Amino acid sequence: MKRQFILCCISLVGAASICVSQESPSPSPSQSPSPSPFKTLRSATKEATIAKLEKSITDAFKNKQAKAFKDYLAPEFNAIDAEGVKDADAEIEDMQKTDLSNYSFADMKVALLSPKMAVATYKVTTQSTSSGRDMSGTYYAATVWNKRGGKWLAVLHTLVKAQ
């Protein structure tokens, strides 16, 4: 389990660093390093948007809405969990054999890496079964989001059961 967690963390950091190809220029000495109220407001709005997307994509998974779920995913999407690395089609296949009856998020944090890149990290507690096996419990999750064509898409999602 420790090895899987380390693999998930390395994958998340790798994906985030690959996706963030442009770094914003550093402020000149005459510029204030603190964000303006307008930038802070925009950041708070983006963070709220990402939090809402996490709930929406989880609801689509819970309700087995394959098309709606896939609409949130980037073409190169990958998910990492205890079973390994999966693409979007494998994740949708898992959705069909999973019954998620209840879930709740806690401690959600959204890091804006750039205007078009964000990472959401949180704890999720679920009541669920997959292929008849009880999968209920508390998990740590992270999703890398990328804004393309005005739409936020999930690029990478990882889920690790808390010990």
Helices and strands as residue ranges (DSSP letters): H 2-19, H 37-62, H 66-71, E 73-81, E 84-87, H 88-96, E 98-114, E 117-130, E 133-134, E 137-148, E 151-161
